[in-house]
Amino acid sequence: MLNNMPKYNRKPRSEAQSGSSRSEDNESDAESGEALSLPSFVAGSGTLDRLIDMARDYAKGSTAENTNKAYAADWKHFARWCRLKGTPTLPPSPEMIGLYLTDLADPTGATPPLSVSTIERRLSGLAWHYAQHGFTLDRKDRHIAPVLAGIKRKHARAPVQKEAILAEDILAMVNTLPFDLRGLRDRAILLLGYAGGLRRSEIVNLDVHKDDTPDSGGWIETFDEGALLTLNAKTGWREVEIGRGSSEQTCPVHALEQWLHFARNDFGPVFVRTSRDGKRASEVRLNDKHIARLIKRTVLDAGVRSELPEKDRLALYSGHSLRAGLASSAEVDERFVQRQLGHASAEMTRRYQRRRDRFRVNLTKAAGL
């Protein structure tokens, strides 16, 4: 997105090659967004300084918060690697980046190798940071592309999918929760996340109304038939319809209304922290890590997959298990599930379907065999 923006304060090549101290400065610049600044020939003013601050905020908001954190950690790791090797981070050196990728895949000592997906994400993080400094990292360079292709060929493995939470599982999980304020909140989170096929970030970033908070990721409207969620998700704006359930005990909309009523929450984030005794709601938005912990805890308490050791059961489930659960359990036309999950293709939706009639259409017999 920022590749087409003016190259503000781009450092000359000779200055960028001046040593490790320059690398340390660039590392902090990349993390703080200082790569966006006024051209050297323009005098600063209060108005321009305000626009610069806003431009940095917009640039930071061009990617998701979790992506920003990951890219910042990627750049910090790469900058440290460069310092240890005695090479600057700027300008980009395809030769050194190829060696960096090799070191990630086949490190020395007791350091474990990174997965192919993590190495690809690291490379994306470097490309993003270089773009902020006015440089283009050519990922097709002969020192990078063949190395990455070789790493994929040698180390790539099938992705490990998290287990889906099925209908009987989610019912058992919510039955383990108490009926204090914290229990009402967590019950609404599980049922709403399951029925909506929501991501962790989509759940915690919801507001009660539109534009309640600057960091809102969407809002909720309730009707007699159900709830309408307007989400600003990773794939853009979309609406998610959540109908009312067959009973109040299993209805996600009723659970949401109960939480909002007893928490006296009519403004701001939908899901907020509670006091230690679970009796008072604060105004602080809940962190998305709470949802992962909630799922793992209630899976254990409900005895889901109890035939497995506790460690294996914990490893099977995560926040994505709610999305996979909806995709695997909803007995409706696939296109409705695809729309609910916000997927651009049916193939992506099928990746979330842990159980389905795979051989319902037998092309072998249809072809005459």
Backbone torsions as a table, in degrees:
resi	resn	phi	psi	omega
1	MET	NA	-39.4	-174.8
2	LEU	-88.3	-0.6	-177.0
3	ASN	-63.1	-29.4	-176.1
4	ASN	-92.0	1.0	179.6
5	MET	-79.3	157.0	178.2
6	PRO	-56.6	142.0	-178.6
7	LYS	-83.8	80.0	-176.9
8	TYR	-70.5	132.7	171.9
9	ASN	49.8	43.3	175.9
10	ARG	-71.8	129.5	-175.7
11	LYS	-76.6	140.5	175.2
12	PRO	-59.1	155.0	-176.4
13	ARG	-60.3	-40.8	-178.1
14	SER	-65.0	-37.3	179.9
15	GLU	-69.2	-37.5	-179.3
16	ALA	-66.7	-23.0	-178.3
17	GLN	-94.6	13.0	-169.8
18	SER	-79.2	-3.2	174.1
19	GLY	131.7	-174.4	-172.1
20	SER	-68.4	-30.6	-179.9
21	SER	-63.8	-36.0	175.9
22	ARG	-64.0	-37.8	179.3
23	SER	-62.8	-41.4	-180.0
24	GLU	-63.7	-39.8	178.3
25	ASP	-64.0	-43.3	-179.0
26	ASN	-65.2	-33.6	178.3
27	GLU	-61.7	-47.7	-179.6
28	SER	-69.2	-35.0	177.2
29	ASP	-59.4	-45.4	-176.3
30	ALA	-64.0	-36.6	-177.5
31	GLU	-74.8	-31.7	-175.2
32	SER	-95.2	-7.2	179.9
33	GLY	82.6	15.2	-177.8
34	GLU	-69.8	-7.6	177.9
35	ALA	-65.1	-21.5	175.2
36	LEU	-92.9	114.2	-180.0
37	SER	-156.2	178.4	-179.1
38	LEU	-73.6	149.4	171.3
39	PRO	-59.8	151.6	-175.1
40	SER	-64.5	-22.3	-176.7
41	PHE	-91.5	4.1	-179.5
42	VAL	-110.3	129.3	178.8
43	ALA	-77.7	139.8	-178.7
44	GLY	-74.3	157.6	175.9
45	SER	-153.6	168.7	-179.9
46	GLY	-60.2	-40.8	-179.9
47	THR	-65.8	-46.1	-179.0
48	LEU	-66.9	-37.5	177.8
49	ASP	-62.5	-38.6	177.7
50	ARG	-63.8	-41.8	179.9
51	LEU	-66.5	-36.2	177.2
52	ILE	-62.7	-44.8	178.7
53	ASP	-61.3	-40.8	179.3
54	MET	-67.5	-39.6	179.0
55	ALA	-62.5	-38.8	177.7
56	ARG	-65.3	-39.3	178.1
57	ASP	-64.1	-43.2	178.8
58	TYR	-64.0	-41.7	179.3
59	ALA	-62.4	-41.0	178.1
60	LYS	-65.5	-34.6	-179.5
61	GLY	-80.0	-1.2	179.6
62	SER	-71.1	-18.2	176.0
63	THR	-127.9	158.7	-177.8
64	ALA	-63.8	154.8	-177.5
65	GLU	-59.1	-43.2	179.5
66	ASN	-64.8	-35.2	176.7
67	THR	-66.3	-41.9	177.8
68	ASN	-59.5	-43.1	179.3
69	LYS	-63.6	-42.3	-179.7
70	ALA	-65.5	-43.9	179.9
71	TYR	-64.4	-38.0	178.0
72	ALA	-63.7	-42.1	178.1
73	ALA	-66.5	-37.4	178.1
74	ASP	-62.4	-45.8	-178.8
75	TRP	-65.8	-39.7	178.8
76	LYS	-61.9	-42.3	179.2
77	HIS	-65.4	-43.2	-179.8
78	PHE	-66.0	-40.5	179.5
79	ALA	-62.8	-40.3	177.5
80	ARG	-65.5	-41.2	178.3
81	TRP	-61.2	-41.7	179.5
82	CYS	-64.6	-41.3	179.6
83	ARG	-62.2	-41.9	179.6
84	LEU	-65.4	-28.4	179.8
85	LYS	-91.9	-2.9	178.1
86	GLY	73.1	31.9	-178.9
87	THR	-128.7	145.5	179.9
88	PRO	-76.3	159.0	177.1
89	THR	-81.7	-29.2	-179.8
90	LEU	-118.3	142.3	-5.7
91	PRO	-74.0	170.7	-179.2
92	PRO	-63.5	134.1	177.0
93	SER	-113.4	105.6	-180.0
94	PRO	-55.6	-34.5	-179.7
95	GLU	-63.0	-46.9	-178.4
96	MET	-71.0	-34.5	178.4
97	ILE	-66.7	-38.1	174.9
98	GLY	-61.0	-39.7	177.1
99	LEU	-69.3	-35.5	177.7
100	TYR	-62.3	-45.0	178.0
101	LEU	-61.8	-39.3	178.2
102	THR	-62.4	-41.5	179.9
103	ASP	-66.2	-32.8	177.4
104	LEU	-68.2	-36.3	-177.2
105	ALA	-81.9	-33.0	-178.5
106	ASP	-134.9	70.8	-178.2
107	PRO	-73.9	161.9	177.0
108	THR	-93.8	161.6	177.0
109	GLY	73.6	-148.3	-174.7
110	ALA	-90.6	0.6	-179.8
111	THR	-67.2	125.6	-179.3
112	PRO	-74.6	147.7	176.9
113	PRO	-69.8	151.0	177.5
114	LEU	-85.8	155.1	176.7
115	SER	-70.7	161.5	-179.8
116	VAL	-61.3	-41.6	-179.2
117	SER	-63.7	-37.0	178.4
118	THR	-69.5	-38.9	177.6
119	ILE	-63.7	-41.8	177.3
120	GLU	-63.0	-39.5	178.0
121	ARG	-65.8	-38.0	176.8
122	ARG	-60.3	-43.3	-179.9
123	LEU	-64.6	-39.3	176.6
124	SER	-63.2	-39.5	177.6
125	GLY	-62.5	-41.0	177.8
126	LEU	-64.8	-44.1	-179.9
127	ALA	-60.8	-39.8	-179.9
128	TRP	-64.6	-45.2	-179.1
129	HIS	-66.9	-38.7	177.3
130	TYR	-62.4	-37.7	178.8
131	ALA	-61.8	-34.9	179.1
132	GLN	-65.7	-24.8	179.5
133	HIS	-97.4	9.7	176.9
134	GLY	84.4	14.0	178.5
135	PHE	-110.5	152.2	175.7
136	THR	-112.3	123.7	176.1
137	LEU	-92.4	115.5	-179.6
138	ASP	-81.8	100.2	-178.3
139	ARG	-71.7	-12.4	177.6
140	LYS	-92.6	3.0	179.2
141	ASP	-56.8	146.9	-175.7
142	ARG	-64.8	-17.2	177.4
143	HIS	-88.4	-11.2	-176.6
144	ILE	-113.2	-56.1	-173.5
145	ALA	-58.5	-48.5	-179.6
146	PRO	-65.3	-34.5	178.5
147	VAL	-64.3	-46.4	179.9
148	LEU	-64.8	-38.6	178.5
149	ALA	-63.8	-39.2	177.7
150	GLY	-67.0	-38.4	176.9
151	ILE	-62.0	-43.8	179.1
152	LYS	-61.8	-43.8	-176.8
153	ARG	-64.4	-36.9	-175.4
154	LYS	-86.8	-38.0	-169.4
155	HIS	-111.6	-9.7	-175.1
156	ALA	-64.2	139.0	177.1
157	ARG	-132.7	157.8	177.2
158	ALA	-60.9	140.6	-178.6
159	PRO	-63.6	142.6	177.6
160	VAL	-89.2	115.9	-178.1
161	GLN	-92.9	142.4	175.7
162	LYS	-76.0	150.5	-179.1
163	GLU	-68.5	143.3	176.5
164	ALA	-78.8	141.1	171.6
165	ILE	-89.5	113.9	-176.2
166	LEU	-89.1	174.6	-172.6
167	ALA	-58.2	-45.6	-179.1
168	GLU	-66.9	-28.9	178.1
169	ASP	-69.1	-48.4	-176.2
170	ILE	-64.7	-34.8	178.0
171	LEU	-66.5	-41.3	178.0
172	ALA	-66.7	-35.8	-178.5
173	MET	-67.4	-45.6	-178.7
174	VAL	-69.6	-25.3	178.4
175	ASN	-70.8	-14.2	178.1
176	THR	-84.1	-9.7	-173.9
177	LEU	-86.7	143.0	177.1
178	PRO	-74.0	176.6	-179.7
179	PHE	-108.9	25.5	169.7
180	ASP	-81.9	-175.3	-174.8
181	LEU	-61.9	-42.7	-179.8
182	ARG	-64.7	-39.7	178.3
183	GLY	-65.2	-39.1	176.7
184	LEU	-62.1	-42.6	178.7
185	ARG	-62.4	-49.1	-176.6
186	ASP	-67.6	-33.1	176.7
187	ARG	-64.6	-42.9	178.6
188	ALA	-64.6	-38.5	179.0
189	ILE	-62.0	-48.6	-177.1
190	LEU	-65.5	-47.1	-177.0
191	LEU	-69.5	-40.9	179.5
192	LEU	-68.0	-43.2	179.4
193	GLY	-63.7	-36.6	-179.8
194	TYR	-72.6	-50.1	-177.2
195	ALA	-67.6	-30.3	179.9
196	GLY	-91.7	-9.9	-175.2
197	GLY	59.5	43.8	-170.9
198	LEU	-91.1	150.8	170.2
199	ARG	-77.3	160.3	177.9
200	ARG	-57.1	-45.5	-177.1
201	SER	-65.1	-34.6	179.5
202	GLU	-66.8	-34.3	179.6
203	ILE	-69.0	-52.5	-172.6
204	VAL	-75.8	-19.7	-178.4
205	ASN	-89.2	3.1	177.9
206	LEU	-71.1	141.8	171.5
207	ASP	-110.9	162.5	178.5
208	VAL	-67.8	-42.9	179.8
209	HIS	-128.4	167.7	175.9
210	LYS	-64.8	134.4	174.8
211	ASP	62.8	28.8	176.1
212	ASP	-68.2	-39.0	-177.2
213	THR	-134.4	154.8	179.6
214	PRO	-65.2	-28.9	-176.9
215	ASP	-97.8	22.3	-178.0
216	SER	-63.9	141.6	174.2
217	GLY	-111.2	14.8	-179.8
218	GLY	144.6	-179.5	-178.4
219	TRP	-148.8	172.5	-173.6
220	ILE	-122.9	138.9	170.0
221	GLU	-126.0	134.0	-179.7
222	THR	-109.6	143.2	179.5
223	PHE	-133.9	174.1	177.8
224	ASP	-60.7	-34.3	-176.8
225	GLU	-82.6	-20.8	-177.0
226	GLY	162.1	-154.4	-179.3
227	ALA	-123.2	143.5	176.7
228	LEU	-113.4	119.9	179.0
229	LEU	-103.9	124.5	173.8
230	THR	-103.3	114.1	-170.4
231	LEU	-115.0	137.3	169.3
232	ASN	-101.8	84.0	-171.7
233	ALA	-96.7	-175.3	-177.0
234	LYS	-65.2	-22.3	179.1
235	THR	-99.4	7.9	-179.5
236	GLY	107.3	-174.4	-178.6
237	TRP	-71.0	138.2	173.7
238	ARG	-154.9	158.1	177.4
239	GLU	-106.5	139.2	178.2
240	VAL	-123.2	121.6	178.2
241	GLU	-94.9	127.8	177.3
242	ILE	-122.5	107.4	-179.1
243	GLY	-76.7	163.9	178.4
244	ARG	-74.1	148.8	-177.0
245	GLY	-82.2	179.0	-177.2
246	SER	-75.1	-18.2	176.7
247	SER	-148.8	159.2	-179.4
248	GLU	-64.0	-30.7	-177.5
249	GLN	-66.4	-28.0	-177.0
250	THR	-115.3	5.1	-175.1
251	CYS	-83.7	120.1	179.6
252	PRO	-66.1	-33.8	-179.3
253	VAL	-69.7	-42.2	176.9
254	HIS	-62.5	-41.7	178.8
255	ALA	-61.6	-40.1	178.0
256	LEU	-64.4	-45.5	-179.6
257	GLU	-63.7	-38.7	178.3
258	GLN	-63.2	-44.1	179.6
259	TRP	-62.2	-48.9	-177.5
260	LEU	-63.9	-36.8	-178.6
261	HIS	-67.4	-52.5	-174.4
262	PHE	-76.7	-23.0	174.5
263	ALA	-82.5	-7.5	-176.5
264	ARG	53.7	44.9	-175.0
265	ASN	-104.5	102.4	179.4
266	ASP	-123.4	14.0	179.5
267	PHE	-160.4	144.5	175.1
268	GLY	88.6	-155.8	-178.3
269	PRO	-60.1	142.0	178.5
270	VAL	-69.6	-48.3	-174.9
271	PHE	-108.9	114.7	-176.6
272	VAL	-123.8	169.7	179.0
273	ARG	-71.8	158.3	175.5
274	THR	-121.4	166.6	176.9
275	SER	-68.5	166.5	-177.2
276	ARG	-59.7	-34.5	-179.9
277	ASP	-82.8	-0.3	176.7
278	GLY	71.9	22.0	-174.5
279	LYS	-112.5	-15.6	-178.1
280	ARG	-129.6	139.0	178.0
281	ALA	-97.1	140.9	176.6
282	SER	-96.5	-170.4	176.9
283	GLU	-107.8	6.4	-175.0
284	VAL	-88.9	127.1	-179.5
285	ARG	-61.6	140.5	179.8
286	LEU	-71.3	144.2	176.6
287	ASN	-82.3	145.4	-176.8
288	ASP	-67.5	-18.4	176.7
289	LYS	-66.2	-25.0	177.8
290	HIS	-59.8	-36.4	-177.4
291	ILE	-66.8	-42.1	177.4
292	ALA	-61.8	-43.6	178.7
293	ARG	-65.4	-39.2	179.3
294	LEU	-61.8	-44.7	-179.4
295	ILE	-62.9	-46.9	-178.6
296	LYS	-64.1	-40.9	-178.3
297	ARG	-66.2	-45.6	-177.7
298	THR	-73.3	-27.6	173.3
299	VAL	-61.1	-44.4	178.1
300	LEU	-66.8	-46.3	-176.9
301	ASP	-64.2	-32.6	-177.9
302	ALA	-85.0	-7.5	179.9
303	GLY	73.9	25.8	177.5
304	VAL	-66.7	131.3	-177.1
305	ARG	51.6	47.1	-175.1
306	SER	-66.9	-12.7	178.8
307	GLU	-72.8	-12.3	-179.0
308	LEU	-98.0	155.4	173.7
309	PRO	-62.0	154.5	-176.2
310	GLU	-57.6	-41.2	-178.8
311	LYS	-60.8	-42.2	-179.8
312	ASP	-68.4	-37.8	179.2
313	ARG	-64.3	-41.7	178.8
314	LEU	-64.2	-35.7	-178.6
315	ALA	-72.8	-22.1	-175.6
316	LEU	-75.8	-26.8	-169.0
317	TYR	-118.8	145.2	177.6
318	SER	-152.4	-172.8	178.4
319	GLY	-58.6	-33.7	-179.4
320	HIS	-68.6	-14.5	179.3
321	SER	-63.0	-26.8	177.1
322	LEU	-67.7	-45.6	178.7
323	ARG	-64.4	-43.6	179.1
324	ALA	-64.8	-33.1	179.1
325	GLY	-64.6	-45.0	177.3
326	LEU	-62.3	-46.4	-178.3
327	ALA	-62.3	-32.8	-176.1
328	SER	-86.5	-24.2	-171.9
329	SER	-102.4	-27.6	-174.9
330	ALA	-70.6	114.4	-179.4
331	GLU	-89.1	68.2	179.5
332	VAL	-137.1	173.9	177.1
333	ASP	-56.8	137.6	-174.7
334	GLU	-57.5	-31.3	-176.7
335	ARG	-66.3	-28.6	178.0
336	PHE	-71.7	-37.9	176.2
337	VAL	-66.2	-41.9	179.1
338	GLN	-58.8	-43.4	179.7
339	ARG	-66.9	-39.8	-179.4
340	GLN	-63.4	-40.1	-179.1
341	LEU	-80.4	-12.9	179.1
342	GLY	75.9	30.1	-179.1
343	HIS	-87.2	143.6	179.5
344	ALA	-79.3	-21.0	-177.4
345	SER	-137.2	154.3	176.8
346	ALA	-68.1	-28.9	-179.8
347	GLU	-63.5	-39.1	177.0
348	MET	-64.3	-39.9	178.5
349	THR	-62.3	-39.3	-178.2
350	ARG	-64.9	-25.7	177.6
351	ARG	-65.7	-24.9	-179.6
352	TYR	-88.5	-11.1	-177.1
353	GLN	-86.9	98.7	-177.1
354	ARG	-76.3	-22.6	175.2
355	ARG	-138.3	126.7	176.7
356	ARG	-159.2	165.1	179.6
357	ASP	-78.9	88.3	-173.2
358	ARG	-67.6	-26.3	-175.1
359	PHE	-113.5	28.6	178.6
360	ARG	-62.4	-38.5	174.4
361	VAL	-103.3	112.5	-177.9
362	ASN	-98.0	95.9	-178.4
363	LEU	-69.8	-23.8	178.6
364	THR	-62.9	-50.3	179.3
365	LYS	-68.7	-36.8	-179.7
366	ALA	-64.1	-26.4	178.9
367	ALA	-86.2	2.1	174.4
368	GLY	97.1	12.2	-179.6
369	LEU	-102.6	NA	NA
